Amino acid sequence: MRFLFKTDYEDDIKLFPHSGYFVSYGILIALLLIAPYMLSSYLMSQLVFVCIYATVGVALLILTGFTGQASLGHAAFLAIGAYTAAYLQKYNVPFPVYFLAAGGLTGIIGAMVGFPALRLTGIYLVIATISFALIVEEILARWESVTNGNEGMRVKTLSLLGVTVPRDSPTFYYLCLAVLVLTIVGTLNLLRSPTGRAFVAIRDSETAARSMGVNVALYKVKSFAISAAITGFAGVLFAHKLSFISPEMFTLQLSIEFIIVILIGGTFSLHGAVLGAIFIVMIDPFLTYLKDDMPGIIAGIAATFGAGPATAGNIQSKVAAFASLNGLKGAIYGIIIVLFVLFEPLGLYGRWLKIKLFFQLFPLYKRATFKRQKIYVKSERNR
Amino acid sequence: MSYFRAENLSLHFGGLKAVDAVSFAVEKGEILSIIGPNGAGKSSIFNLISRIYRPTSGRIFFEDQDITEQAPYDIARLGIARTFQNIELFENATVLSNLLVGRHRHSTTQLWQELLFLPSVRANEKVHRRRVEQVIEFLDLEPYRDKLISGLPYGVRKVIELARALCSEPKLILLDEPSSGLNVEETDDMSFWIRDMKSELGVTVLMVEHDMSLVNRVSDRVIALNYGRVLAMGSPAEVQQHPDVVAAYLGA
Protein backbone atom coordinates (compact mmCIF):
# COMPACT_ATOMS: atom_id res chain seq x y z
CA MET A 1 0.00 0.00 0.00
CA ARG A 2 1.08 3.49 -0.70
CA PHE A 3 0.87 6.10 2.03
CA LEU A 4 0.67 9.70 0.94
CA PHE A 5 2.27 12.28 3.17
CA LYS A 6 0.74 15.62 2.44
CA THR A 7 2.97 18.58 3.01
CA ASP A 8 1.15 21.26 1.07
CA TYR A 9 -2.45 22.28 0.44
CA GLU A 10 -1.58 21.72 -3.20
CA ASP A 11 -1.56 17.97 -2.47
CA ASP A 12 -5.32 18.01 -2.01
CA ILE A 13 -5.92 20.07 -5.15
CA LYS A 14 -3.82 18.07 -7.61
CA LEU A 15 -5.61 15.94 -10.18
CA PHE A 16 -2.90 13.29 -9.95
CA PRO A 17 -2.11 12.77 -6.26
CA HIS A 18 0.99 10.65 -6.91
CA SER A 19 3.31 9.44 -9.66
CA GLY A 20 1.40 6.17 -10.10
CA TYR A 21 -1.39 8.12 -11.74
CA PHE A 22 0.97 9.46 -14.39
CA VAL A 23 2.10 5.95 -15.20
CA SER A 24 -1.34 4.38 -15.42
CA TYR A 25 -3.02 7.25 -17.24
CA GLY A 26 0.03 7.64 -19.47
CA ILE A 27 -0.25 4.00 -20.54
CA LEU A 28 -4.00 4.39 -21.05
CA ILE A 29 -3.60 7.46 -23.24
CA ALA A 30 -0.82 5.78 -25.23
CA LEU A 31 -3.01 2.73 -25.82
CA LEU A 32 -5.93 4.93 -26.87
CA LEU A 33 -3.67 6.84 -29.27
CA ILE A 34 -2.37 3.74 -31.04
CA ALA A 35 -5.78 2.02 -30.97
CA PRO A 36 -6.70 2.95 -34.60
CA TYR A 37 -3.67 1.04 -35.83
CA MET A 38 -4.30 -2.01 -33.67
CA LEU A 39 -8.05 -2.58 -33.66
CA SER A 40 -10.45 -3.66 -36.39
CA SER A 41 -12.59 -1.01 -38.00
CA TYR A 42 -15.66 -2.45 -36.25
CA LEU A 43 -14.08 -2.10 -32.80
CA MET A 44 -12.86 1.40 -33.71
CA SER A 45 -16.40 2.36 -34.55
CA GLN A 46 -17.54 0.99 -31.20
CA LEU A 47 -14.75 2.93 -29.48
CA VAL A 48 -16.01 6.16 -31.04
CA PHE A 49 -19.45 5.41 -29.64
CA VAL A 50 -17.87 4.74 -26.25
CA CYS A 51 -16.30 8.22 -26.39
CA ILE A 52 -19.62 9.86 -27.29
CA TYR A 53 -21.62 7.92 -24.70
CA ALA A 54 -18.98 8.61 -22.07
CA THR A 55 -19.15 12.34 -22.84
CA VAL A 56 -22.91 12.27 -22.34
CA GLY A 57 -22.34 10.12 -19.25
CA VAL A 58 -20.07 12.79 -17.75
CA ALA A 59 -22.67 15.43 -18.56
CA LEU A 60 -25.38 13.38 -16.88
CA LEU A 61 -23.11 12.75 -13.89
CA ILE A 62 -22.73 16.50 -13.36
CA LEU A 63 -26.50 16.88 -13.24
CA THR A 64 -27.65 13.61 -11.66
CA GLY A 65 -24.60 12.32 -9.84
CA PHE A 66 -23.27 15.53 -8.38
CA THR A 67 -26.20 17.96 -8.30
CA GLY A 68 -28.76 15.26 -7.55
CA GLN A 69 -31.22 16.29 -10.28
CA ALA A 70 -32.40 13.21 -12.14
CA SER A 71 -32.96 13.62 -15.86
CA LEU A 72 -34.50 11.33 -18.43
CA GLY A 73 -34.32 13.98 -21.10
CA HIS A 74 -30.74 13.81 -22.25
CA ALA A 75 -31.60 12.19 -25.57
CA ALA A 76 -33.43 15.43 -26.33
CA PHE A 77 -30.33 17.51 -25.58
CA LEU A 78 -28.32 15.16 -27.78
CA ALA A 79 -30.93 15.61 -30.53
CA ILE A 80 -30.80 19.41 -30.25
CA GLY A 81 -27.02 19.33 -30.63
CA ALA A 82 -27.20 16.93 -33.57
CA TYR A 83 -29.95 18.83 -35.40
CA THR A 84 -28.27 22.20 -34.83
CA ALA A 85 -25.15 20.81 -36.48
CA ALA A 86 -27.07 19.28 -39.37
CA TYR A 87 -29.08 22.46 -39.92
CA LEU A 88 -26.13 24.84 -39.83
CA GLN A 89 -24.21 22.53 -42.13
CA LYS A 90 -26.77 23.25 -44.85
CA TYR A 91 -25.57 26.86 -44.83
CA ASN A 92 -21.92 25.86 -45.07
CA VAL A 93 -21.08 26.99 -41.58
CA PRO A 94 -17.59 25.69 -40.68
CA PHE A 95 -17.30 22.88 -38.13
CA PRO A 96 -15.80 24.85 -35.20
CA VAL A 97 -18.63 27.40 -35.44
CA TYR A 98 -21.52 24.96 -35.56
CA PHE A 99 -19.85 22.76 -32.95
CA LEU A 100 -19.78 25.68 -30.51
CA ALA A 101 -23.20 26.90 -31.62
CA ALA A 102 -24.73 23.48 -30.99
CA GLY A 103 -23.23 23.35 -27.48
CA GLY A 104 -24.28 26.93 -26.76
CA LEU A 105 -27.84 26.50 -27.98
CA THR A 106 -28.26 23.23 -26.08
CA GLY A 107 -26.86 24.89 -22.98
CA ILE A 108 -29.39 27.73 -23.24
CA ILE A 109 -32.24 25.26 -23.73
CA GLY A 110 -30.88 23.26 -20.78
CA ALA A 111 -31.06 26.38 -18.62
CA MET A 112 -34.61 26.97 -19.82
CA VAL A 113 -35.52 23.44 -18.77
CA GLY A 114 -33.74 24.08 -15.48
CA PHE A 115 -35.96 27.01 -14.50
CA PRO A 116 -39.29 25.17 -14.37
CA ALA A 117 -37.46 22.19 -12.87
CA LEU A 118 -36.37 24.28 -9.87
CA ARG A 119 -39.46 23.46 -7.87
CA LEU A 120 -39.44 19.76 -8.71
CA THR A 121 -37.51 17.01 -7.01
CA GLY A 122 -37.16 13.27 -7.38
CA ILE A 123 -39.76 11.44 -9.42
CA TYR A 124 -41.55 14.66 -10.43
CA LEU A 125 -38.38 16.01 -11.97
CA VAL A 126 -37.96 12.74 -13.88
CA ILE A 127 -41.49 13.10 -15.25
CA ALA A 128 -40.84 16.72 -16.22
CA THR A 129 -37.67 15.80 -18.11
CA ILE A 130 -39.43 12.90 -19.85
CA SER A 131 -42.12 15.35 -20.96
CA PHE A 132 -39.43 17.67 -22.25
CA ALA A 133 -37.86 14.82 -24.23
CA LEU A 134 -41.22 13.86 -25.71
CA ILE A 135 -41.92 17.46 -26.70
CA VAL A 136 -38.55 17.73 -28.44
CA GLU A 137 -39.12 14.43 -30.21
CA GLU A 138 -42.47 15.68 -31.45
CA ILE A 139 -41.05 19.01 -32.57
CA LEU A 140 -38.33 17.23 -34.53
CA ALA A 141 -40.95 15.15 -36.30
CA ARG A 142 -43.29 18.08 -37.05
CA TRP A 143 -41.04 21.07 -37.77
CA GLU A 144 -40.38 19.88 -41.29
CA SER A 145 -38.96 23.11 -42.71
CA VAL A 146 -36.00 22.84 -40.34
CA THR A 147 -35.72 19.20 -39.34
CA ASN A 148 -37.08 17.53 -42.46
CA GLY A 149 -39.57 15.69 -40.24
CA ASN A 150 -39.61 11.93 -40.07
CA GLU A 151 -37.56 11.66 -43.23
CA GLY A 152 -34.56 12.73 -41.21
CA MET A 153 -31.53 14.74 -42.18
CA ARG A 154 -28.37 13.72 -43.92
CA VAL A 155 -25.20 14.93 -42.22
CA LYS A 156 -22.35 15.79 -44.53
CA THR A 157 -18.87 14.49 -43.88
CA LEU A 158 -17.06 16.55 -41.31
CA SER A 159 -14.54 18.99 -42.69
CA LEU A 160 -12.09 20.50 -40.27
CA LEU A 161 -9.79 23.33 -41.40
CA GLY A 162 -10.20 22.33 -45.05
CA VAL A 163 -9.49 18.65 -44.41
CA THR A 164 -12.36 16.18 -44.73
CA VAL A 165 -12.60 13.83 -41.81
CA PRO A 166 -14.62 10.71 -42.69
CA ARG A 167 -16.62 9.24 -39.85
CA ASP A 168 -14.56 6.06 -39.69
CA SER A 169 -11.15 7.74 -39.93
CA PRO A 170 -8.65 7.78 -37.04
CA THR A 171 -8.88 11.59 -37.05
CA PHE A 172 -12.57 11.47 -36.22
CA TYR A 173 -11.82 9.07 -33.39
CA TYR A 174 -9.13 11.41 -32.07
CA LEU A 175 -11.60 14.28 -32.23
CA CYS A 176 -14.15 12.35 -30.16
CA LEU A 177 -11.43 11.28 -27.72
CA ALA A 178 -10.24 14.89 -27.38
CA VAL A 179 -13.78 16.09 -26.65
CA LEU A 180 -14.15 13.37 -24.02
CA VAL A 181 -10.82 14.14 -22.36
CA LEU A 182 -11.47 17.89 -22.35
CA THR A 183 -14.92 17.29 -20.88
CA ILE A 184 -13.49 15.11 -18.14
CA VAL A 185 -10.71 17.56 -17.30
CA GLY A 186 -13.12 20.51 -17.26
CA THR A 187 -15.52 18.60 -15.04
CA LEU A 188 -12.75 17.61 -12.64
CA ASN A 189 -11.71 21.26 -12.48
CA LEU A 190 -15.26 22.25 -11.76
CA LEU A 191 -15.59 19.65 -9.03
CA ARG A 192 -12.54 20.90 -7.16
CA SER A 193 -13.70 24.50 -7.17
CA PRO A 194 -16.57 26.29 -5.38
CA THR A 195 -19.17 25.56 -8.08
CA GLY A 196 -18.63 21.81 -7.90
CA ARG A 197 -18.84 21.83 -4.13
CA ALA A 198 -22.04 23.86 -4.33
CA PHE A 199 -23.47 21.17 -6.65
CA VAL A 200 -22.64 18.43 -4.16
CA ALA A 201 -24.03 20.57 -1.34
CA ILE A 202 -27.34 20.93 -3.19
CA ARG A 203 -27.46 17.18 -3.76
CA ASP A 204 -26.98 16.34 -0.10
CA SER A 205 -28.95 19.08 1.65
CA GLU A 206 -30.58 22.02 -0.05
CA THR A 207 -31.44 23.64 3.25
CA ALA A 208 -27.87 23.56 4.49
CA ALA A 209 -26.54 24.70 1.12
CA ARG A 210 -28.87 27.70 1.21
CA SER A 211 -27.88 28.61 4.74
CA MET A 212 -24.22 28.52 3.67
CA GLY A 213 -24.89 31.14 1.02
CA VAL A 214 -25.40 28.91 -2.01
CA ASN A 215 -27.97 30.34 -4.39
CA VAL A 216 -29.64 26.97 -4.94
CA ALA A 217 -31.79 28.05 -7.89
CA LEU A 218 -28.86 29.62 -9.73
CA TYR A 219 -26.63 26.60 -9.27
CA LYS A 220 -29.33 24.15 -10.34
CA VAL A 221 -29.81 26.14 -13.53
CA LYS A 222 -26.04 26.25 -14.02
CA SER A 223 -25.85 22.51 -13.59
CA PHE A 224 -28.63 21.97 -16.14
CA ALA A 225 -26.94 24.34 -18.58
CA ILE A 226 -23.49 22.79 -18.28
CA SER A 227 -24.86 19.27 -18.55
CA ALA A 228 -26.98 20.15 -21.57
CA ALA A 229 -24.13 22.00 -23.32
CA ILE A 230 -21.78 19.04 -23.01
CA THR A 231 -24.52 16.75 -24.31
CA GLY A 232 -25.00 19.16 -27.22
CA PHE A 233 -21.31 18.88 -28.11
CA ALA A 234 -21.63 15.11 -27.99
CA GLY A 235 -24.71 15.41 -30.21
CA VAL A 236 -22.67 17.01 -32.98
CA LEU A 237 -20.22 14.11 -32.94
CA PHE A 238 -23.12 11.66 -32.74
CA ALA A 239 -24.68 13.18 -35.86
CA HIS A 240 -21.42 12.96 -37.74
CA LYS A 241 -20.83 9.40 -36.65
CA LEU A 242 -24.26 8.29 -37.82
CA SER A 243 -24.19 10.55 -40.92
CA PHE A 244 -27.99 10.46 -40.86
CA ILE A 245 -30.32 11.59 -38.10
CA SER A 246 -34.05 11.22 -37.65
CA PRO A 247 -36.41 11.72 -34.71
CA GLU A 248 -36.75 8.02 -33.90
CA MET A 249 -33.06 7.88 -32.96
CA PHE A 250 -33.60 10.17 -30.00
CA THR A 251 -36.30 8.35 -28.10
CA LEU A 252 -36.86 7.70 -24.43
CA GLN A 253 -34.89 4.49 -24.83
CA LEU A 254 -31.75 6.50 -25.56
CA SER A 255 -32.29 8.61 -22.44
CA ILE A 256 -32.67 5.42 -20.46
CA GLU A 257 -29.45 4.12 -21.97
CA PHE A 258 -27.68 7.24 -20.68
CA ILE A 259 -29.11 6.65 -17.22
CA ILE A 260 -27.86 3.06 -17.44
CA VAL A 261 -24.42 4.41 -18.36
CA ILE A 262 -24.06 6.25 -15.07
CA LEU A 263 -26.03 3.80 -12.96
CA ILE A 264 -23.94 0.84 -14.03
CA GLY A 265 -20.69 2.76 -14.14
CA GLY A 266 -21.17 4.31 -10.73
CA THR A 267 -22.71 7.65 -9.93
CA PHE A 268 -20.07 8.93 -7.56
CA SER A 269 -17.09 9.22 -9.88
CA LEU A 270 -16.34 10.21 -13.46
CA HIS A 271 -14.76 6.79 -13.97
CA GLY A 272 -18.30 5.48 -13.82
CA ALA A 273 -19.32 7.35 -16.97
CA VAL A 274 -16.52 5.78 -18.98
CA LEU A 275 -17.01 2.25 -17.62
CA GLY A 276 -20.76 2.52 -18.09
CA ALA A 277 -20.28 3.75 -21.66
CA ILE A 278 -18.04 0.78 -22.45
CA PHE A 279 -20.65 -1.52 -20.95
CA ILE A 280 -23.61 -0.10 -22.85
CA VAL A 281 -21.82 0.09 -26.20
CA MET A 282 -20.40 -3.40 -25.93
CA ILE A 283 -23.59 -5.04 -24.72
CA ASP A 284 -25.27 -4.40 -28.06
CA PRO A 285 -22.95 -6.58 -30.18
CA PHE A 286 -23.03 -9.12 -27.37
CA LEU A 287 -26.83 -9.26 -27.47
CA THR A 288 -26.76 -9.54 -31.27
CA TYR A 289 -24.30 -12.39 -30.96
CA LEU A 290 -26.57 -14.15 -28.46
CA LYS A 291 -29.55 -13.58 -30.67
CA ASP A 292 -27.81 -15.10 -33.71
CA ASP A 293 -25.96 -17.94 -32.09
CA MET A 294 -27.93 -18.80 -28.96
CA PRO A 295 -30.67 -20.83 -30.72
CA GLY A 296 -28.07 -23.01 -32.48
CA ILE A 297 -26.05 -23.49 -29.30
CA ILE A 298 -29.09 -24.45 -27.24
CA ALA A 299 -30.28 -26.84 -29.95
CA GLY A 300 -26.80 -28.36 -30.01
CA ILE A 301 -26.89 -28.87 -26.23
CA ALA A 302 -30.33 -30.41 -26.53
CA ALA A 303 -29.05 -32.76 -29.22
CA THR A 304 -26.15 -33.93 -27.08
CA PHE A 305 -28.62 -34.72 -24.30
CA GLY A 306 -30.38 -37.10 -26.65
CA ALA A 307 -33.04 -34.95 -28.27
CA GLY A 308 -33.93 -36.07 -31.76
CA PRO A 309 -33.30 -33.80 -34.79
CA ALA A 310 -36.96 -32.85 -34.90
CA THR A 311 -37.06 -31.84 -31.24
CA ALA A 312 -33.76 -29.99 -31.54
CA GLY A 313 -35.03 -28.08 -34.57
CA ASN A 314 -38.21 -27.30 -32.69
CA ILE A 315 -36.21 -25.96 -29.72
CA GLN A 316 -34.00 -23.94 -32.05
CA SER A 317 -36.91 -22.21 -33.73
CA LYS A 318 -38.62 -21.53 -30.37
CA VAL A 319 -35.48 -19.95 -28.89
CA ALA A 320 -34.95 -17.96 -32.08
CA ALA A 321 -38.52 -16.69 -31.91
CA PHE A 322 -37.98 -15.69 -28.28
CA ALA A 323 -34.68 -13.98 -29.04
CA SER A 324 -36.24 -11.86 -31.77
CA LEU A 325 -39.17 -10.75 -29.62
CA ASN A 326 -39.88 -7.06 -29.72
CA GLY A 327 -38.82 -5.19 -26.61
CA LEU A 328 -36.52 -7.95 -25.40
CA LYS A 329 -33.64 -5.50 -25.38
CA GLY A 330 -35.56 -3.12 -23.15
CA ALA A 331 -36.39 -5.97 -20.79
CA ILE A 332 -32.74 -6.98 -20.60
CA TYR A 333 -31.77 -3.37 -19.84
CA GLY A 334 -34.41 -3.32 -17.11
CA ILE A 335 -33.09 -6.53 -15.56
CA ILE A 336 -29.54 -5.17 -15.66
CA ILE A 337 -30.60 -1.96 -13.87
CA VAL A 338 -32.49 -3.88 -11.19
CA LEU A 339 -29.58 -6.24 -10.58
CA PHE A 340 -27.09 -3.40 -10.29
CA VAL A 341 -29.26 -1.33 -7.97
CA LEU A 342 -29.78 -4.36 -5.75
CA PHE A 343 -26.32 -5.86 -5.69
CA GLU A 344 -23.85 -3.16 -6.68
CA PRO A 345 -25.29 0.31 -6.10
CA LEU A 346 -21.81 1.78 -6.48
CA GLY A 347 -21.61 0.44 -10.03
CA LEU A 348 -18.72 -1.04 -11.95
CA TYR A 349 -16.30 1.54 -10.61
CA GLY A 350 -17.33 0.75 -7.04
CA ARG A 351 -16.73 -2.94 -7.78
CA TRP A 352 -13.31 -2.08 -9.21
CA LEU A 353 -12.40 -0.12 -6.07
CA LYS A 354 -13.38 -3.11 -3.93
CA ILE A 355 -11.28 -5.46 -6.02
CA LYS A 356 -8.36 -3.05 -5.80
CA LEU A 357 -8.69 -2.74 -2.05
CA PHE A 358 -8.87 -6.51 -1.74
CA PHE A 359 -5.44 -6.84 -3.28
CA GLN A 360 -4.04 -3.85 -1.42
CA LEU A 361 -5.10 -5.21 1.95
CA PHE A 362 -4.57 -8.88 1.18
CA PRO A 363 -5.08 -10.96 3.28
CA LEU A 364 -6.77 -8.53 5.65
CA TYR A 365 -9.77 -7.49 3.56
CA LYS A 366 -13.07 -7.63 5.42
CA ARG A 367 -16.33 -8.16 3.62
CA ALA A 368 -17.97 -5.54 5.78
CA THR A 369 -15.60 -2.77 4.66
CA PHE A 370 -18.10 -1.38 2.20
CA LYS A 371 -21.24 -2.20 4.13
CA ARG A 372 -23.21 0.98 3.99
CA GLN A 373 -24.48 2.16 7.32
CA LYS A 374 -27.27 4.57 7.67
CA ILE A 375 -26.85 5.55 11.26
CA TYR A 376 -28.87 8.67 11.66
CA VAL A 377 -31.96 9.67 9.83
CA LYS A 378 -31.76 13.20 8.60
CA SER A 379 -34.68 15.48 9.21
CA GLU A 380 -36.84 15.98 6.16
CA ARG A 381 -38.75 18.83 7.78
CA ASN A 382 -37.08 21.75 6.11
CA ARG A 383 -37.03 20.46 2.58
CA MET B 1 -29.10 50.69 17.96
CA SER B 2 -28.63 47.04 18.64
CA TYR B 3 -26.45 44.76 16.56
CA PHE B 4 -29.26 42.36 15.75
CA ARG B 5 -32.91 43.07 16.36
CA ALA B 6 -36.19 41.24 15.86
CA GLU B 7 -39.30 43.40 16.08
CA ASN B 8 -42.75 41.94 16.64
CA LEU B 9 -41.76 38.82 14.79
CA SER B 10 -44.72 36.52 14.10
CA LEU B 11 -45.11 33.24 12.28
CA HIS B 12 -48.58 31.77 11.98
CA PHE B 13 -49.41 28.42 10.46
CA GLY B 14 -53.13 28.91 9.92
CA GLY B 15 -54.49 29.41 13.42
CA LEU B 16 -51.35 28.16 15.12
CA LYS B 17 -49.14 30.96 16.34
CA ALA B 18 -45.70 29.35 16.31
CA VAL B 19 -44.07 32.69 16.96
CA ASP B 20 -46.23 35.48 18.28
CA ALA B 21 -44.98 39.08 18.30
CA VAL B 22 -41.53 38.27 19.64
CA SER B 23 -39.12 41.16 20.02
CA PHE B 24 -35.56 40.91 21.19
CA ALA B 25 -32.17 42.38 20.54
CA VAL B 26 -28.68 40.92 20.50
CA GLU B 27 -25.72 43.13 21.36
CA LYS B 28 -22.45 42.77 19.53
CA GLY B 29 -20.17 40.15 21.10
CA GLU B 30 -22.79 38.68 23.40
CA ILE B 31 -24.04 35.15 23.86
CA LEU B 32 -27.81 35.10 24.00
CA SER B 33 -29.67 31.86 24.69
CA ILE B 34 -33.27 31.10 23.87
CA ILE B 35 -34.87 28.51 26.11
CA GLY B 36 -38.34 27.10 26.37
CA PRO B 37 -40.32 23.87 26.39
CA ASN B 38 -40.75 21.81 23.22
CA GLY B 39 -42.82 23.59 20.61
CA ALA B 40 -42.24 27.00 22.16
CA GLY B 41 -41.09 28.41 18.82
CA LYS B 42 -37.34 28.51 19.37
CA SER B 43 -36.30 26.78 16.18
CA SER B 44 -39.00 28.64 14.28
CA ILE B 45 -37.31 31.89 15.22
CA PHE B 46 -34.06 30.55 13.78
CA ASN B 47 -35.80 29.46 10.62
CA LEU B 48 -37.29 32.93 10.35
CA ILE B 49 -33.91 34.56 10.69
CA SER B 50 -32.30 32.29 8.11
CA ARG B 51 -35.35 32.83 5.88
CA ILE B 52 -36.42 29.20 5.60
CA TYR B 53 -39.78 30.56 6.72
CA ARG B 54 -41.22 33.91 5.77
CA PRO B 55 -42.48 35.83 8.79
CA THR B 56 -46.22 36.53 8.91
CA SER B 57 -45.38 39.94 10.28
CA GLY B 58 -42.58 41.77 11.98
CA ARG B 59 -39.12 42.80 10.90
CA ILE B 60 -35.56 41.61 11.41
CA PHE B 61 -32.59 43.98 11.46
CA PHE B 62 -28.90 43.12 11.31
CA GLU B 63 -26.28 45.83 11.58
CA ASP B 64 -29.05 48.41 11.10
CA GLN B 65 -30.08 46.82 7.83
CA ASP B 66 -33.56 45.38 7.32
CA ILE B 67 -33.00 41.75 6.32
CA THR B 68 -36.63 40.59 6.46
CA GLU B 69 -36.95 40.48 2.68
CA GLN B 70 -33.48 39.17 1.86
CA ALA B 71 -33.13 35.94 -0.10
CA PRO B 72 -32.10 32.97 2.08
CA TYR B 73 -28.67 32.68 0.49
CA ASP B 74 -28.02 36.38 1.07
CA ILE B 75 -28.40 35.93 4.81
CA ALA B 76 -25.20 33.89 4.85
CA ARG B 77 -23.50 36.49 2.68
CA LEU B 78 -24.29 39.16 5.28
CA GLY B 79 -22.39 37.13 7.86
CA ILE B 80 -25.07 35.11 9.62
CA ALA B 81 -24.24 31.40 9.79
CA ARG B 82 -26.26 28.67 11.46
CA THR B 83 -26.26 25.08 12.57
CA PHE B 84 -29.25 22.77 12.58
CA GLN B 85 -31.00 20.87 15.32
CA ASN B 86 -31.00 17.68 13.26
CA ILE B 87 -27.59 17.82 11.62
CA GLU B 88 -27.76 18.90 7.99
CA LEU B 89 -24.34 17.98 6.65
CA PHE B 90 -23.44 16.96 3.13
CA GLU B 91 -23.49 13.22 3.82
CA ASN B 92 -21.62 11.86 0.85
CA ALA B 93 -18.81 14.37 0.86
CA THR B 94 -15.62 14.50 2.89
CA VAL B 95 -15.27 16.66 5.98
CA LEU B 96 -12.93 18.95 4.06
CA SER B 97 -15.37 19.61 1.25
CA ASN B 98 -18.14 20.15 3.78
CA LEU B 99 -16.05 22.81 5.46
CA LEU B 100 -15.06 24.33 2.11
CA VAL B 101 -18.74 24.77 1.28
CA GLY B 102 -18.79 26.95 4.37
CA ARG B 103 -16.39 29.21 2.50
CA HIS B 104 -18.89 29.61 -0.31
CA ARG B 105 -19.84 33.18 0.53
CA HIS B 106 -16.20 34.21 0.05
CA SER B 107 -15.77 32.59 -3.36
CA THR B 108 -15.26 35.11 -6.12
CA THR B 109 -14.26 32.98 -9.11
CA GLN B 110 -16.33 32.71 -12.25
CA LEU B 111 -17.52 29.50 -13.88
CA TRP B 112 -15.24 29.73 -16.91
CA GLN B 113 -12.23 30.33 -14.68
CA GLU B 114 -13.12 27.25 -12.70
CA LEU B 115 -13.52 25.11 -15.82
CA LEU B 116 -9.94 25.96 -16.75
CA PHE B 117 -8.78 26.01 -13.12
CA LEU B 118 -6.83 29.19 -13.72
CA PRO B 119 -4.08 30.24 -11.29
CA SER B 120 -6.52 32.68 -9.66
CA VAL B 121 -8.84 29.79 -8.79
CA ARG B 122 -5.92 27.80 -7.43
CA ALA B 123 -4.77 30.72 -5.31
CA ASN B 124 -8.30 31.23 -3.99
CA GLU B 125 -8.58 27.55 -3.15
CA LYS B 126 -5.46 27.77 -1.06
CA VAL B 127 -6.76 30.80 0.82
CA HIS B 128 -10.00 28.94 1.53
CA ARG B 129 -8.05 25.91 2.63
CA ARG B 130 -5.91 27.96 5.01
CA ARG B 131 -9.01 29.39 6.67
CA VAL B 132 -10.56 25.94 6.90
CA GLU B 133 -7.39 24.63 8.54
CA GLN B 134 -7.62 27.38 11.15
CA VAL B 135 -11.13 26.24 12.03
CA ILE B 136 -10.04 22.59 12.02
CA GLU B 137 -7.35 23.47 14.52
CA PHE B 138 -9.74 25.53 16.62
CA LEU B 139 -12.19 22.64 16.92
CA ASP B 140 -9.66 19.76 17.03
CA LEU B 141 -10.97 18.12 13.86
CA GLU B 142 -7.57 17.08 12.49
CA PRO B 143 -8.23 13.30 12.46
CA TYR B 144 -11.31 13.60 10.26
CA ARG B 145 -10.25 15.76 7.29
CA ASP B 146 -10.61 13.13 4.58
CA LYS B 147 -13.39 11.07 6.15
CA LEU B 148 -16.85 10.86 4.64
CA ILE B 149 -19.56 12.33 6.83
CA SER B 150 -21.72 9.22 6.43
CA GLY B 151 -19.18 7.21 8.43
CA LEU B 152 -18.73 9.59 11.35
CA PRO B 153 -20.36 9.39 14.79
CA TYR B 154 -22.99 11.87 15.88
CA GLY B 155 -20.83 13.86 18.26
CA VAL B 156 -18.21 14.54 15.60
CA ARG B 157 -20.87 15.54 13.08
CA LYS B 158 -22.19 18.08 15.54
CA VAL B 159 -18.74 19.65 15.79
CA ILE B 160 -18.29 19.56 12.02
CA GLU B 161 -21.52 21.45 11.59
CA LEU B 162 -20.24 24.09 13.96
CA ALA B 163 -16.97 24.12 12.02
CA ARG B 164 -18.76 24.60 8.72
CA ALA B 165 -20.62 27.57 10.13
CA LEU B 166 -17.37 29.05 11.46
CA CYS B 167 -15.62 28.57 8.10
CA SER B 168 -17.87 31.24 6.64
CA GLU B 169 -16.30 33.68 9.12
CA PRO B 170 -19.69 34.76 10.46
CA LYS B 171 -20.37 37.86 12.49
CA LEU B 172 -23.43 36.26 14.05
CA ILE B 173 -23.82 32.54 14.50
CA LEU B 174 -27.09 30.78 15.23
CA LEU B 175 -26.63 27.52 17.13
CA ASP B 176 -29.70 25.31 17.19
CA GLU B 177 -29.29 23.02 20.21
CA PRO B 178 -25.52 22.63 20.02
CA SER B 179 -25.45 20.03 22.81
CA SER B 180 -28.36 17.81 21.79
CA GLY B 181 -27.20 14.22 21.53
CA LEU B 182 -23.79 14.95 23.04
CA ASN B 183 -22.46 13.29 26.18
CA VAL B 184 -21.28 15.24 29.22
CA GLU B 185 -17.70 15.48 28.05
CA GLU B 186 -18.63 16.62 24.56
CA THR B 187 -21.03 19.17 26.03
CA ASP B 188 -18.16 20.53 28.11
CA ASP B 189 -16.03 20.89 24.99
CA MET B 190 -18.90 22.62 23.27
CA SER B 191 -19.26 25.14 26.09
CA PHE B 192 -15.56 26.00 25.91
CA TRP B 193 -15.73 26.42 22.17
CA ILE B 194 -18.76 28.66 22.38
CA ARG B 195 -17.01 30.91 24.84
CA ASP B 196 -13.83 30.88 22.76
CA MET B 197 -15.82 31.79 19.68
CA LYS B 198 -16.93 34.88 21.50
CA SER B 199 -13.59 35.83 23.04
CA GLU B 200 -11.12 34.72 20.35
CA LEU B 201 -13.07 35.03 17.12
CA GLY B 202 -15.34 37.88 18.20
CA VAL B 203 -18.46 36.09 17.00
CA THR B 204 -21.84 37.03 18.39
CA VAL B 205 -23.80 33.95 19.37
CA LEU B 206 -27.55 33.35 19.38
CA MET B 207 -28.29 29.91 20.74
CA VAL B 208 -31.27 27.65 21.31
CA GLU B 209 -30.54 25.18 24.06
CA HIS B 210 -32.26 22.78 26.45
CA ASP B 211 -29.28 21.89 28.61
CA MET B 212 -29.56 24.46 31.42
CA SER B 213 -26.05 23.83 32.73
CA LEU B 214 -24.64 24.75 29.32
CA VAL B 215 -26.91 27.78 29.16
CA ASN B 216 -25.78 28.90 32.60
CA ARG B 217 -22.12 28.46 31.79
CA VAL B 218 -21.99 30.37 28.53
CA SER B 219 -24.88 32.79 28.25
CA ASP B 220 -24.71 36.49 28.93
CA ARG B 221 -28.47 36.77 28.67
CA VAL B 222 -31.37 34.36 28.32
CA ILE B 223 -34.79 34.64 26.72
CA ALA B 224 -37.49 32.21 27.79
CA LEU B 225 -40.27 31.44 25.32
CA ASN B 226 -43.52 29.55 25.58
CA TYR B 227 -46.31 29.21 23.01
CA GLY B 228 -44.45 31.58 20.75
CA ARG B 229 -44.34 34.39 23.30
CA VAL B 230 -41.52 35.83 25.37
CA LEU B 231 -41.96 34.90 29.03
CA ALA B 232 -38.87 36.45 30.49
CA MET B 233 -35.59 38.03 29.50
CA GLY B 234 -32.48 38.67 31.54
CA SER B 235 -29.49 36.97 33.15
CA PRO B 236 -29.62 33.16 33.36
CA ALA B 237 -30.31 33.23 37.08
CA GLU B 238 -33.07 35.83 36.78
CA VAL B 239 -34.87 33.96 34.05
CA GLN B 240 -34.75 30.66 35.91
CA GLN B 241 -36.29 32.29 38.98
CA HIS B 242 -39.03 33.92 36.99
CA PRO B 243 -42.42 32.57 38.09
CA ASP B 244 -43.79 32.31 34.52
CA VAL B 245 -40.80 30.26 33.42
CA VAL B 246 -41.11 27.92 36.40
CA ALA B 247 -44.80 27.53 35.59
CA ALA B 248 -44.10 26.81 31.92
CA TYR B 249 -41.67 24.03 32.74
CA LEU B 250 -43.28 22.51 35.79
CA GLY B 251 -46.92 23.39 35.20
CA ALA B 252 -48.76 25.97 37.20
Interface residues (C-beta under 8 A of the other chain):
Chain A: Y9 E10 D12 I13 G186 N189 L190 R192 S193 P194 T195 G196 R197 A198 V200 A201 R203 D204 S205 T207 A208 A209 R210 S211 M212 G213 V214 N215 V216 K222 I226 F268 R372 Q373 K374 I375 Y376 K378 S379 R381 N382
Chain B: N47 S50 I52 A71 P72 Y73 D74 I75 A76 R77 A81 R82 F84 Q85 N86 I87 E88 L89 F90 E91 N92 A93 L96 S97 L100 V101 G102 R103 H104 R105 S107 T109 L111 E114 L115 L116 F117 V121 R122 E125 K126 R129 R130 E133 S150 G151 P153 Y154 R157 R164 S168
